[in-house]
Structure formats: structure tokens, C-alpha cells
């Protein structure tokens, strides 16, 4: 027992969790990200139920997406000027208040779009403040483990959002669901109060004369910094590429379920999304534990290769079930453990999630360790803007390409791009 305690005590993940300010940040992250992920699904469900229109649903998705393109870089500039603790507190508090507007009966569609737009704007200030807080709370040698825990928090809350939103809406009803989500944001804000302030705001960083010119200068500064900091700019590009691929896959998911697996679209969450989220969680914990034994560059390369192979395989997964090795395994397994196509696809989704975590955590760690406090908020603001802008065209085009070429062909193409990226990183 003492040996086990010593091993656990030496584990970097346990060490990081013993840092109280960081633990409070992660608890805040859990409650805020849970509310954030669930609000998307709840609002979409309600809009479709009330208006019975896919166009109305598209409108609310745009209301969430457009602010990231318009405000992310600007938000990053202001977050670097302000105390990040206060930014996290007020953005959580504001989102909690905004959700209460959904308690108004018979809310007009335009008003729903307006509230969701404001929620998204508040989130653009929240995002560049959250991850950049980690280097202020954790020593450099524990950064990978800290980002692993941060990644686990994100992926767990995504999983909760996928699985719980629908049932929660059915059980609690619209009003009580929004009250609960608002309460989660309030709880997150309380945990933020327990964290030390990240820095003092300088007098020359407050709003005043020449603000517009100052903001333009600061935006130019971050682009100049990115040109010099090659590791940071490379990580930014890799994260943008990886997130764009995920968004495209989300568009193709329903078609994959109905056209290739021939199952109900409603099964998407437990056949693909839940296993992928589980893979992300396992990958986050694994890389956090092995951070001293594997380089960040190698982890990212493995992530791209693994994710690429899975995407290439997915359109052909149904053929594997007929292979002799699977049939032989089924002959020796108990009846209830027979391997079928769904098991194979779920395991593939798990591997894809694991691969994504091997990209997400090292890339975030690289950005945080090679970026000073002066630039960190602006760099993350730029990341959010890039993800929103770069993903807009591929996401819009993915559905049309899938209708023309087939879902399997587009998935295979995405897998090829990911795999080639991994090969390029391996040799260069």
C-alpha cells in the first residue's frame, strides 16, 4: 500500500491536482464547459421543436459561430490588458444572466438569435483567458500534465453535453433546464473567486484616448510575434487544422450513420461521439503520465497518423466483420461478446479521439510554454478566430461534396490529409 501511495505521489497528474489554485480553475472549467456544451444542444433542440425548421437551426449555429470570427482577436487584445481572473468571473456571470432570458415565454426567434449571439460574444472573451491562466498557476515542468487535465475536463464536458442534454430537457422541461445551466455558470464563477489574480492592470492599459490606434498596434504585435515564434505558429496551424477536421466530421456524421452503417441517425452520439470522447479522455491521461518519456513533436505526429488511419478505415469498416480473424475470434468468445460492425466502428472512434488528444494537448502546451503573459490572450484569440474562419468553408462544403462524391469518399479524403500531415512531420 505504501508503494502505491509513493507511486501516486510521484505522478505528475497527482502533483498538479494538489495545486489548489489550479484545482479551482479545473473545477470552474468543469461547471462552465458543461453548461457551455449543453446550452448549444438545448437551444438547438428547443428551436427545432418550436419552429420545425432546419433553417432556423442553421441560424442559431451561425449566431454561435460568427462572433468567433469577428471578436476573437479583439477579445484577445483586451484579455491581455485585463486581469484574467476577472475576465473569467464576469464572462461566467454574464452567461448565467443571459441564459435566464430563455425563461421568457414565447420568445421571438430574432430574440433567441440575439441572446445566443451575446452568449457567443461573452465566450470569445472567456476562451483567451482560461487556458492562458494555466502557466500562471503551474510550474513549467508540470505543464503537459496540467494541459492533460485541462483536456480531460473539456472532453468530459463535451461527452456530458452529447449524452445528457436531450434527457435533461425531457425530465426537467425548458425552464428548469435553463435555470440549471445558469446555476452551473454561477458555480463556475464562485470557483474563479478562489484563484489568485493573474496580474495587475497597468495604468496605461485602461480605456482612453487613442484606444483604436493602440488596439491595431497590439494586433500587429501578435502577428509579428507569430512570425518569430515558429513553434507557436506551427502549433496554432495544427490546432486549427485538427479542429476543422472535427467540425467537418460532425457534418458528415449523420450521413455516415445512415448511408454506410445503415443505422438510425440518433445513434450517432453513442456509436461515434461517446467513444471518441472516451478516447480523448484516455489519451489525455496517458500523455499526462508519459510526458517525460515522449516528446511533444512525436506525440503530435502519432496523433495525426492514428487519426488519419481511422478516417481512411471508417468507410470500409463493414468489410472487417467478414474477415477470417474476426470470425475466428467470435468462435472462441462467449455469444454475448461476439464482435460485430458496431463494436469495430466504436473502437475506431475511440482511437480517433485518442489521436486527437495527442494533437490537442502537446500543441496547447507548446503555445503556453513559448508565449509570454503579454501575448498569451491574443494568441488564443487568434486561434479562435482562425478556427472559426478556416472551418467556415470546409464545413459549408462538406455536405455538398458528400452528396456528390459520397460520404465514404470525403471521409477517406480527410483521412488521407491527416495521414500525409503525420508523414510530413515524421520525415521533416
N, C-alpha and C positions, 0 to 999 in steps of 0.2 A: 504493500500500500504506500509506504514511504517513497519507494522508487517511482511509482506512478505520479505521486504528488510532485516529485522533483522534476520529472519529465514535463508535466503540465506547467509547472512553474517556469521552466526554461523556454516554453513555447512562446514565440513572439506574439501570436494572436492573444494569448492569455495576458502577456505583458501589456499589450496595447489596451485591452479591456480594463485593466487596473488603473488606467489614467482617467480619473473622474471627469475632467472637462471633455475628453474625447468620448467617454461613455455617454455623457449627457447629450453631446452632439448626435451620436448614433441613435439614442432614444428619440430625440427630436426628429431625426431623419425618418425613423420608422413610422411615427404618427403622421408626419406631414406628407411623406411619399405614399402612405396607404390612402390617406384622404385624397391626394392628388390623382392617383391612378384610378381610384374608384369613382371620383367625380366625372371623369371622362365617360366611363361606361354608363353610369346612372343617367347623365344628361342625354346621351345618345339614345338609351332605351326609352326615356320619357318622351323625347321629341318624336321618335318613330311611332310610339304608342298613341300620342295625341294627334299628330299630323298625318300619319300613314304615308310619309313621303321620303324617298331616298335623297331627293334634292335638299330637303330640309336638314337631313343628317349631314350631307356634304357641307352645307352652310355652317353648321356648328363645328365641324372639323377644321374648316378654314378659319373660323373665329379663334380656334386654339393655335393654329399654325402660323398665320400671318404675323402676329406680334413678335415671333422669334426672328423673323427676317427684318422687321422694321426697327425693333427696340433693343435687340441683344447687345450689339456693340456699344450703343449709347449707355445701356444699363451697366455694362462692364466698366465704362469710364467712371460713372458715379459710384459704383461699388468700391472701386479702388480709392475714391476720395473719402468714403464714409467708414464708420465702424461696422465691420461685417456682422458683428453680433446684433447690432440694432437693425440692420437690414433684414436679417433672418427673422427677428422678432416681429417687426412691423409688417413684413410681407405675409407671414403666417396669420397675424391678427387681421390684416385686411382681407385675406382669402376667407377666413372664418366668417367675417361680416358679410361679404359678398354672397356667400352660399345661402345666407338667410333670406335673400331676395326671392329665392325659389319657393319660399313658403307662401308667397302671394298667389292667391287662386287665379286661374285663367290668365296667366302671364302671356303677353303677346309674344310671338315668335321673334320680332325685332328686339324686344327687351331681353329675351333669352340670349340672343346673339350678343347683345351689348354686355350683359353680365359675364358671359364666357370670355369675351374679348378682354374685359378688365381683369378677370382671373388669370388669363394668359399673360397680360402685361405685368401683373404683380409677380408672376412666376419667372419672368425674364430677369427681374432683379434678385429673386431668390437664388436661382441657379448659379450665377457667378460668385455668390457669397458663400455657398455651402461647402463645396469641395475645396476651395482655396483656404478654408478655415483649418483644414487638417494639418498642414505644415506648421501652423502656429501652436498646435497642441501636442504634436508628436515629434520625437527626435528623428533625424534623417535615416538612421539605421533600421527604424521600425515602419518606414513609410509604406513599403509594399504590403506588410501585414495590415496596416491601418486602411489602405485602399481596398484590401481584400474584404475586410469587414464592411467597409462602405459599400462595396459592390454587392455583398450578400444582402445588405439592407435594401438596396434598390431592387434586386431581383426577387427577393421575398415579397416585397410590397407589390411588385408587378404581378406575381403569382396570385397574391390575395385579391388584387383588383380584377384579374381574369375570372377567378372562381367565385368570389363572394358577392360581387355587385348585383347580379341578377336575383339570386335567392334572397339577399338582404332587402331588395326593393319589394319583393313579393311578401316577405314576412313583416317588415316594418311599415311599408307604404311610403309614398313620396315624401310627405312632410317629415316624418321621424327619421328617414334616411338622411335627409339634408341636415337635420339637427345633429345627427350623429357625426356626419362628416365635418360640420362646423366645429363640433366639440373636439374632434381629433386635431384640427388645426390649432385650437386654443391650447390643448395639452402640449403640442409641439412647441408653441410659443413659451410656455412655462419652463420647459427644459432648457430653452435657449437662455433664459434669465440666469441659469445656474452656471453658464460658461463665462470665463473672464473675457473682457473686451479685447478685440484683436489688435487695435492700435488707437492712438489718439488722433483726432482730426486736426490737421494744421489750419491755422487761421486763413492762409491764402488758398484753401481748398473749399471754402464756402461759396455759395452762390453770390454773384455780384456783377459788377461791370466787366465786360469782355468775356462773359461765360461762353458764348458761342464760339469765339475765336480759340479760347482755351480748350474746349472740347475737341475741336478739329485738330489742334496741336497734339492732344493726348491720343487721339485715334491714329494720327500719323506716327506717333511714337511707338505704338504697339506693333504696327506693320513693320517699322524699321527694326524693332526688336526681333520680330519673327524671322526677318531676313538673316540676322546674325545667329540666332539660336536655332541651328538646323535640327537638333534633336526634338525641340519643342514643336517646330513647324511640321516635321515628319509625323510626330505623334498626333498632331491636330488633323492632318490629312488622313491618317489611318483610322482615327476615331470617326471622322466624317464619313469615310467610305464604308466602314463597318456598320454604322447606324443607318446609312442609306439603304444598304443591302437588307437590313432587318425590316425597314419600312416597306420595301418592295415585296419582301416575302409575306408580310402581313396582308398586302393587297392580293397576292396570289393564293394565300391560304385557303379561302373558301372554294376557289376553283379546283385546287389540288384535292380537296376532300371529296368534291362531287364528281370530278371528271377522271381522276386517277384512282382514288381509293374506293369510290362509289359508296360513300357513307354520308350521313346527314351532316350538313354544314355546322349544325350546332355542336357536333363532336370535336370541332377544331380545338377548343380550349383544353380538353383532357388528352387528346391524341397527339397534338403538336406543341401547344403553348406551355402546358404544365410541365411536360418532360424537359422542354428547352429551358424553362426557368429553373428546374431542379438541376440540370446540367450546369447552368451558370453559378448556382449556389455551391455545388461540389467543386467546380473549377476555381471559384474564388477562395474557398477554404484551402484547397490544395496548393495553389500558388502562394498563398499567405504562409503556409507551413514550409514550403520548399524555396522560399525567396532567397536564401543564402546559397542554394545549390544550383540554381538555374538562372541564367542571365535574362534580363527583360527582353532583349532582342530575340533570343531563342524562343522565349515563351510566345511572343507575338507571331513569329514565323510559324511555329507549331499550330497556333490558333487559326491562322489563315489556311494552312494546308488541311487541317482537320475539317474546318467549316466548308471549304471548297469541295473536298471529297464527299461530304454528306450531301451537299446540294446536287452534285453530279449523280449521286446514287439514288436520291429520293424518287425521281421519275421511273426508276427501274426496280424499285423495292419489291413490287408484287412478284417479280420473277424469282427472287431469292427463296421464297417459300417452297418452290418446287425443286430446289436443288437437293441433291442426294444427302449432303451433310445435315441439312435441316430435317429431312425425313428420317435419317438415322438417329438424330437426337430425339425426335418425337417418339421413336420406337422404344427408347430406353427411359423416357421420362414418364412420370405419372400422367394420367389423362388430363388432369386439371392444369398441368404445366406445359401442355402442348404449345409449341411456338407457331404463331400464325403471322400474317402480314402486319396486323396492327402492332404486335409486340416488336417486330423488326423496325417499323416506322417510328414507334415511340422511343426505341433505343437510339435510333438515328437522330431524332430530335434532341435527345439528351446529349449526344456527342456534339451536335451543332451548338447547343447552349454552352457546353464546356469550352468549345473552341472560341466562342465569342468572349467568354470571361478572360481567356488567355490574351486577348487583344485589349479589352477594356481596362483591366487593372494595371498592366505594365505601362500602357500609353498614358493613363491618368497619372501614375506615379512619376513618369518622366517629365510630364508637364509641370507637376508640382515641385519637383526637386530642382529643376533647371529654370524656374521662373521665380523672380523675387516678389515680395509682397506688393511692390509698386505696380507690377504688371499683371498679377495673377487674375484679378477680376476681369480685366479687359481681355485677356487671353481666353478665359472661359466664356465671356460674352461673345467673342469672335467665333468660338466653337459652336455655340448655339445658333448663331446666325448662319454659319456655313452648313450645318446640318439641315436647317430649315430651307435655305436657298438651294443647296445642291440636291436635296431629296425631292424637291417640288416637281421637276420634270420627269425623273425616273418613276416616281410614284404615279404621276398622271399618265405616263406612257405604258406602264407595266400591264394594266388591264387590257388596253387595246392590242398590245403585242401578243398577249396571251390568247386573245380571241382570234388573232390572225395565225400565229405560229403554233399555238398550243401551250398550255401551262408547263408541260414537261420540258419543252424546248427552251423556254425562258428560264426555268429553274436551272437547267443544265448550263445555260449561258452564264448565269450568275455564279454557279459553282466553278466554272472554268476561269472566270475573272478572279475569284478568290484564290483558287489554286495557283494560278500564274503569279499572283502577287506574292504568295508564300515562296514559290520557286525563285522569284527575282530576289527576295530578301535573303534566301538561303545562299545564293551564289554571289550576291553583291552586298 
